[in-house]
């Protein structure tokens, strides 16, 4: 049954309706009559702010268990902080952590369920751990022979932007690196699940509830939806667009803005020469302006780099969301910082950047002084091949 929508509701509705809202519009189909587990977080909400667990229970869906990714079911924990299981205090439901002692649901976690429902807002870049959590849930659902249902949401980077290296299979995999394709893949989580599932020897019973109104070329502003942080430091759609590039500074001794009001839109260090770096960075779609900031301790940024020390740095602004290439921005920043600052260091002798990118090749190229264009050119053949291979998985 399709629930009727009033004229006022239609006029107020954003142009993009996500999978959760599609389920609500259909009175709970395809989840009614099933015992479900729900993997959700702070951004698992409708456009008017109602959380998925409340929406589904209000529809009479039998939600038996909650599953939590990194940052917890309500998005309040710092990056890397383990998530505790037990009971979710806000819903009273049993809570299974997928970020701590384990990353994949076990048979006991899925026992008694007919379906595991995933409603996560992703960031569109491989090292954002929700993508790997989805893939591990897909594997677990296949092994348990239960349905995996993905309630789809927009890729904030759009569906056409693809960039960066593929993962080197000789490197150990982690929650930063399970997703296939280039670092920026241009897929929604529903499409990613379809792509991964199609490559499995024993596919899972997968259902994707698609969005209504989303198109591949959309920026977040085009969706008409409010931005709800999917993790506590990704606070705006502008930050989400810069994140795949500025986050690479996590693997260096330069602050990526954690402990400030604008993580991933601020970068710097006490010794940085911002004007020199800015002049050496070509960043279409972005503007860089010199600034100063002082990182402070916070619940979502424990012991940030250069805590309580003033940093000289740059503020990143988005001037053209359609033209922006955040990965190229990140490479250009790394190259300029290394070129102009003897103080600059990669963390863990480069292993941090290798882990984020899933390859050693990029760091080694930067250390040899290769240009950004040369590094990007090496990625082009694999990226183009992926663009063709992903087509059967596309929904929009």
C-alpha positions as CSV (number, residue, x, y, z in Angstrom):
1,X,0.0,0.0,0.0
2,X,1.3,3.5,-0.9
3,X,0.4,6.0,1.8
4,X,-1.2,9.2,0.3
5,X,0.9,12.4,0.6
6,X,-0.8,15.8,1.1
7,X,-0.1,18.6,-1.3
8,X,1.6,20.6,1.5
9,X,3.8,17.6,2.2
10,X,4.8,17.3,-1.4
11,X,5.6,21.0,-1.7
12,X,7.7,20.9,1.5
13,X,9.5,17.7,0.5
14,X,13.1,17.9,-0.7
15,X,13.7,17.0,-4.4
16,X,15.6,13.8,-3.2
17,X,13.8,11.3,-1.1
18,X,16.1,8.7,0.5
19,X,15.5,5.0,1.0
20,X,14.2,5.4,4.5
21,X,11.6,7.9,3.3
22,X,10.6,5.6,0.5
23,X,9.9,2.8,3.0
24,X,7.8,5.2,5.0
25,X,5.8,6.3,2.0
26,X,5.1,2.6,1.3
27,X,3.9,1.9,4.8
28,X,6.9,-0.2,5.8
29,X,7.4,-2.3,2.7
30,X,9.6,-4.2,2.1
31,X,10.4,-4.7,5.9
32,X,6.9,-5.3,7.3
33,X,6.5,-8.8,8.8
34,X,10.3,-9.4,9.1
35,X,12.4,-9.5,12.2
36,X,15.2,-7.0,11.5
37,X,18.5,-5.7,12.8
38,X,19.3,-2.1,12.0
39,X,22.7,-0.7,11.3
40,X,22.4,3.1,11.7
41,X,24.1,6.2,13.0
42,X,23.4,9.9,13.7
43,X,22.6,10.7,10.0
44,X,20.1,7.9,9.6
45,X,17.3,10.4,9.6
46,X,14.5,11.7,7.5
47,X,14.6,15.2,6.0
48,X,12.6,16.5,9.1
49,X,15.1,14.8,11.5
50,X,13.3,11.6,12.6
51,X,15.7,8.7,13.2
52,X,15.4,5.4,11.3
53,X,14.7,3.4,14.4
54,X,11.8,5.6,15.4
55,X,10.4,5.7,11.8
56,X,10.5,2.0,11.4
57,X,9.1,1.2,14.8
58,X,6.4,3.7,14.1
59,X,5.5,1.8,11.0
60,X,5.2,-1.4,13.0
61,X,8.4,-2.9,11.7
62,X,9.8,-5.4,14.1
63,X,13.2,-4.0,15.0
64,X,14.9,-6.5,17.2
65,X,18.5,-5.2,17.4
66,X,20.7,-2.2,16.6
67,X,24.1,-2.4,15.1
68,X,26.6,0.5,15.5
69,X,29.5,1.5,13.1
70,X,32.4,3.8,14.0
71,X,31.4,6.8,16.1
72,X,28.5,4.8,17.7
73,X,24.7,4.7,17.0
74,X,24.3,8.4,17.6
75,X,27.6,9.7,16.2
76,X,29.1,11.0,19.4
77,X,32.4,9.2,19.7
78,X,35.8,10.4,18.4
79,X,37.5,8.8,15.4
80,X,39.1,5.5,16.4
81,X,37.3,5.3,19.7
82,X,35.9,1.8,20.3
83,X,32.1,1.5,20.4
84,X,30.6,-0.3,23.4
85,X,27.8,-2.8,22.8
86,X,25.0,-3.6,25.3
87,X,21.8,-1.7,25.3
88,X,21.1,1.5,23.3
89,X,19.8,3.9,26.0
90,X,17.6,5.9,23.6
91,X,15.7,3.0,22.1
92,X,16.1,0.4,24.7
93,X,17.2,-2.1,22.0
94,X,20.1,-4.5,22.3
95,X,23.2,-2.9,20.7
96,X,25.9,-4.7,18.7
97,X,29.1,-2.9,18.2
98,X,30.9,-3.3,14.8
99,X,33.7,-1.0,15.8
100,X,35.8,-2.4,18.6
101,X,36.5,-6.0,19.3
102,X,34.9,-7.0,16.0
103,X,34.0,-5.4,12.8
104,X,31.8,-8.1,11.3
105,X,28.5,-9.4,12.8
106,X,28.8,-13.0,14.1
107,X,26.2,-15.7,13.7
108,X,25.0,-15.0,17.3
109,X,24.4,-11.3,16.3
110,X,22.2,-12.3,13.4
111,X,20.4,-15.2,15.1
112,X,16.6,-14.8,15.0
113,X,16.7,-12.1,12.3
114,X,15.2,-12.3,8.9
115,X,17.0,-9.2,7.6
116,X,19.8,-6.8,8.4
117,X,19.0,-3.3,7.3
118,X,21.7,-0.8,6.6
119,X,20.8,2.9,6.7
120,X,24.1,4.9,6.7
121,X,25.1,8.2,5.2
122,X,28.4,7.7,3.5
123,X,31.2,10.2,2.5
124,X,32.0,8.6,-0.9
125,X,35.6,7.8,-0.2
126,X,37.1,4.4,0.5
127,X,38.8,5.2,3.8
128,X,35.5,6.3,5.4
129,X,34.9,3.1,7.4
130,X,31.2,2.8,6.8
131,X,31.9,1.3,3.4
132,X,33.9,-1.5,4.8
133,X,31.4,-2.1,7.5
134,X,28.7,-2.4,4.9
135,X,30.8,-5.0,3.0
136,X,31.4,-7.0,6.1
137,X,27.7,-7.0,6.9
138,X,27.0,-8.2,3.3
139,X,29.4,-11.1,3.9
140,X,27.8,-11.9,7.2
141,X,24.3,-11.8,5.8
142,X,25.3,-14.2,3.0
143,X,26.8,-16.6,5.5
144,X,23.8,-16.5,7.8
145,X,21.4,-16.7,4.8
146,X,19.4,-13.7,5.8
147,X,18.5,-10.7,3.6
148,X,20.6,-7.6,3.6
149,X,18.5,-4.4,2.9
150,X,20.3,-1.1,2.1
151,X,18.2,2.0,2.4
152,X,20.1,4.2,-0.1
153,X,21.3,7.8,0.5
154,X,23.2,10.3,-1.7
155,X,26.9,10.2,-2.3
156,X,27.9,13.7,-1.1
157,X,30.7,13.7,-3.8
158,X,28.2,12.9,-6.5
159,X,28.0,9.9,-8.7
160,X,30.3,11.0,-11.5
161,X,33.4,12.1,-9.6
162,X,36.0,9.3,-9.6
163,X,39.6,9.7,-8.6
164,X,42.6,8.1,-6.9
165,X,44.3,4.8,-6.8
166,X,42.9,1.3,-6.5
167,X,44.0,-0.7,-3.4
168,X,47.2,-2.7,-3.7
169,X,46.2,-6.3,-2.9
170,X,49.6,-7.0,-1.5
171,X,48.9,-4.5,1.4
172,X,47.0,-5.8,4.4
173,X,43.3,-4.9,4.2
174,X,41.6,-2.9,7.0
175,X,38.4,-1.0,7.6
176,X,40.0,1.8,5.5
177,X,40.4,-0.3,2.4
178,X,37.8,-3.0,1.6
179,X,35.8,-1.1,-1.0
180,X,36.7,-1.8,-4.6
181,X,37.6,0.7,-7.2
182,X,39.4,4.0,-7.0
183,X,39.7,6.0,-3.7
184,X,36.7,8.1,-4.8
185,X,34.3,5.7,-6.6
186,X,31.2,7.7,-7.3
187,X,28.8,5.1,-5.9
188,X,26.0,5.2,-3.4
189,X,26.1,2.6,-0.6
190,X,23.3,0.7,-2.4
191,X,25.3,0.6,-5.6
192,X,28.5,-0.4,-3.8
193,X,26.6,-3.3,-2.2
194,X,25.3,-4.4,-5.6
195,X,28.8,-4.2,-7.1
196,X,30.4,-6.2,-4.3
197,X,27.6,-8.7,-4.2
198,X,27.8,-9.4,-7.9
199,X,31.4,-10.4,-7.5
200,X,30.7,-12.9,-4.7
201,X,30.8,-16.7,-5.5
202,X,27.8,-17.0,-3.2
203,X,25.9,-13.7,-3.4
204,X,23.8,-12.5,-0.5
205,X,20.0,-12.0,-0.8
206,X,20.4,-8.2,-1.3
207,X,17.6,-5.7,-1.6
208,X,18.3,-2.0,-2.2
209,X,15.6,0.5,-1.6
210,X,16.6,3.3,-4.0
211,X,16.2,7.0,-3.6
212,X,13.7,9.1,-5.6
213,X,14.9,12.1,-7.4
214,X,18.7,11.7,-7.1
215,X,20.9,12.1,-10.2
216,X,24.5,11.4,-10.5
217,X,25.6,14.9,-11.2
218,X,24.0,16.3,-8.0
219,X,26.0,18.2,-5.4
220,X,24.6,18.0,-1.8
221,X,23.0,21.4,-2.2
222,X,21.1,20.1,-5.2
223,X,19.4,17.4,-3.1
224,X,17.6,20.0,-1.0
225,X,18.4,18.0,2.1
226,X,19.8,19.4,5.4
227,X,23.3,18.2,6.2
228,X,23.4,15.9,9.2
229,X,27.0,15.0,10.2
230,X,27.5,11.3,9.6
231,X,30.6,11.5,11.9
232,X,31.2,14.2,14.5
233,X,34.0,16.0,12.6
234,X,32.4,16.0,9.2
235,X,30.2,18.9,10.0
236,X,29.1,20.4,6.6
237,X,28.6,19.4,3.0
238,X,31.6,21.7,2.2
239,X,33.8,19.8,4.6
240,X,32.6,16.5,3.0
241,X,33.8,17.8,-0.4
242,X,37.2,18.7,0.9
243,X,37.5,15.6,3.2
244,X,39.1,13.1,0.7
245,X,42.0,15.4,0.2
246,X,42.5,17.2,3.5
247,X,42.1,14.0,5.4
248,X,45.4,12.8,3.9
249,X,47.1,15.2,6.3
250,X,46.0,12.9,9.1
251,X,49.0,10.8,8.0
252,X,51.5,13.7,8.5
253,X,52.6,16.1,11.2
254,X,50.3,18.8,9.8
255,X,46.9,19.4,11.5
256,X,43.8,18.5,9.5
257,X,41.7,20.8,11.7
258,X,40.6,18.4,14.3
259,X,40.0,20.2,17.6
260,X,38.7,23.3,15.8
261,X,35.3,24.5,14.6
262,X,36.0,23.4,11.0
263,X,37.8,20.0,10.7
264,X,38.9,19.3,7.2
265,X,38.4,22.9,6.2
266,X,41.5,24.1,8.2
267,X,45.0,22.8,8.0
268,X,48.3,24.0,9.4
269,X,51.2,23.7,11.8
270,X,53.1,26.2,14.0
271,X,56.0,26.1,11.4
272,X,53.9,26.2,8.2
273,X,54.3,29.0,5.7
274,X,50.8,29.3,4.4
275,X,51.4,31.8,1.6
276,X,54.2,29.7,0.1
277,X,52.0,26.6,0.1
278,X,49.0,28.4,-1.3
279,X,51.0,29.7,-4.2
280,X,52.3,26.2,-5.0
281,X,48.9,24.5,-4.9
282,X,46.6,24.3,-8.0
283,X,43.2,23.5,-6.7
284,X,40.3,23.9,-9.2
285,X,37.0,24.3,-7.4
286,X,38.7,25.3,-4.1
287,X,40.0,28.5,-2.6
288,X,42.8,28.6,0.0
289,X,43.1,31.5,2.4
290,X,45.8,32.1,5.0
291,X,44.5,31.8,8.6
292,X,45.6,31.0,12.1
293,X,43.9,28.5,14.5
294,X,44.5,26.7,17.8
295,X,43.4,23.1,18.2
296,X,41.7,22.3,21.5
297,X,40.8,19.1,23.2
298,X,37.2,18.0,22.7
299,X,35.1,14.9,23.2
300,X,35.2,14.2,19.5
301,X,38.9,15.3,19.0
302,X,41.0,13.8,21.8
303,X,44.5,15.2,22.0
304,X,44.5,16.8,18.5
305,X,47.8,17.6,16.9
306,X,49.4,20.8,18.2
307,X,46.8,21.0,21.1
308,X,46.8,24.5,22.6
309,X,49.4,25.8,20.1
310,X,48.7,28.4,17.5
311,X,49.0,27.1,14.0
312,X,49.6,29.0,10.8
313,X,47.7,27.5,8.0
314,X,45.1,27.6,5.4
315,X,41.3,27.7,5.3
316,X,39.8,25.7,2.4
317,X,36.7,27.0,0.8
318,X,34.6,25.4,-2.0
319,X,34.1,27.8,-5.0
320,X,32.7,25.3,-7.5
321,X,31.4,22.0,-6.2
322,X,31.1,20.5,-9.7
323,X,34.7,21.2,-10.6
324,X,36.3,20.3,-7.3
325,X,38.8,17.5,-7.2
326,X,39.5,16.9,-3.6
327,X,42.0,14.1,-4.0
328,X,44.1,16.2,-6.4
329,X,43.9,19.0,-3.8
330,X,45.2,16.6,-1.1
331,X,48.2,15.5,-3.3
332,X,49.0,19.1,-4.1
333,X,49.0,20.0,-0.4
334,X,51.3,17.1,0.4
335,X,53.7,17.9,-2.4
336,X,53.9,21.6,-1.5
337,X,54.2,21.0,2.3
338,X,57.0,18.5,1.7
339,X,58.8,20.8,-0.8
340,X,58.8,23.9,1.3
341,X,59.1,22.6,4.9
342,X,62.1,20.6,6.2
343,X,59.9,20.0,9.3
344,X,57.3,18.1,7.4
345,X,57.0,14.3,8.1
346,X,54.8,11.4,7.1
347,X,53.6,9.6,10.2
348,X,54.8,6.0,11.0
349,X,57.4,6.3,8.3
350,X,54.7,6.6,5.6
351,X,52.6,3.7,6.7
352,X,49.8,6.0,7.7
353,X,49.4,7.4,4.2
354,X,49.8,4.0,2.7
355,X,47.0,2.7,4.8
356,X,44.7,5.6,3.9
357,X,45.3,5.3,0.2
358,X,45.7,1.5,0.1
359,X,49.0,1.7,-1.8
360,X,52.6,2.7,-1.3
361,X,53.0,4.0,-4.8
362,X,51.6,7.5,-4.1
363,X,53.8,8.2,-1.1
364,X,56.9,6.9,-3.0
365,X,56.0,9.1,-5.9
366,X,55.8,12.2,-3.6
367,X,59.1,11.3,-2.0
368,X,60.7,11.1,-5.4
369,X,59.3,14.6,-6.2
370,X,56.9,13.5,-8.9
371,X,54.3,16.0,-9.9
372,X,50.6,15.7,-9.0
373,X,49.7,15.4,-12.6
374,X,52.1,12.5,-13.0
375,X,50.7,10.7,-10.0
376,X,47.2,11.2,-11.1
377,X,48.0,10.0,-14.6
378,X,49.0,6.6,-13.3
379,X,45.6,6.1,-11.9
380,X,43.7,6.9,-15.1
381,X,43.7,3.5,-16.8
382,X,42.4,1.6,-13.8
383,X,39.8,4.3,-13.0
384,X,38.5,4.2,-16.6
385,X,38.2,0.4,-16.5
386,X,36.3,0.6,-13.2
387,X,33.9,3.2,-14.6
388,X,33.0,0.7,-17.3
389,X,32.8,-2.3,-15.0
390,X,30.6,-0.6,-12.4
391,X,27.8,0.1,-14.9
392,X,25.7,-3.0,-14.1
393,X,25.6,-1.9,-10.5
394,X,24.3,1.6,-11.1
395,X,20.8,2.5,-10.0
396,X,20.6,6.1,-11.1
